[in-house]
Amino acid sequence: MSDLLPIFPLPNIVLFPNVFLALHVFEPRYKDMVADALESDRMIGMVLLRPGWERMYEGRPPVYPVGCSGVITHVERLPDGRYNIVLRGLERFRILDEDHSRSYRRAATEPLIEYTMAPADRAAIRSQRAKLEHLLAPGTDIKIPSAMSDEDLVNALAQYLDLEPLERQALLEKDNLRTRAESLVELLEMKDLMARTPNASHVAH
């Protein structure tokens, strides 16, 4: 990862490792960012804007400190200077400091390395995978390839399922794959319960 990572703050996008994300880039500052990244290491860090960003979007509104770096794998430059790009998530990072010397934001970051899992963790994740497959089975078009690794599956579902941005951010910030998988299952179970019991919030006081 570069010493200073260009960061792309958005209000509704959270990137996860080894998951692909298509983006349409049209703001002048972020067109500058993409152009510079293409001339360098093709790296961009995706971060989520904190609530209240609307008041100062054109400036430097606060972001959550944990994001995910991505490498530009595909790029299409449109005649008017806009870009269509595809990022592949690489690794989670924490922002240590920001540099504001360019039109876009750059950050000094540290990588967040997930610890090596023990056999018990692997077994627990396999159990969570079975629960995820069961939760997604009814009424969805999602097909889970059996060859997909547990890590890629959990991260892809965290990014692609219909979750709130803050729910995705909480999943990204989990320290390891086991806790991320467990939290994702809990989240989907809660949503399933709420969907099946529309008045559940009015039952308990």
Sequence and secondary structure as in RCSB ss.txt:
>XXXX:A:sequence
MSDLLPIFPLPNIVLFPNVFLALHVFEPRYKDMVADALESDRMIGMVLLRPGWERMYEGRPPVYPVGCSGVITHV
ERLPDGRYNIVLRGLERFRILDEDHSRSYRRAATEPLIEYTMAPADRAAIRSQRAKLEHLLAPGTDIKIPSAMSD
EDLVNALAQYLDLEPLERQALLEKDNLRTRAESLVELLEMKDLMARTPNASHVAH
>XXXX:A:secstr
  SSEEEEEESS    TT EEEEEE SHHHHHHHHHHHHTT EEEEEEB TTGGGGTTS   B SEEEEEEEEEE
EE TTS EEEEEEEEEEEEEEEEE SSSS EEEEEE       HHHHHHHHHHHHHHHHHHSTT      TTS H
HHHHHHHHHHSS  HHHHHHHHTSSSHHHHHHHHHHHHHHHHHHHH TTHHHH  
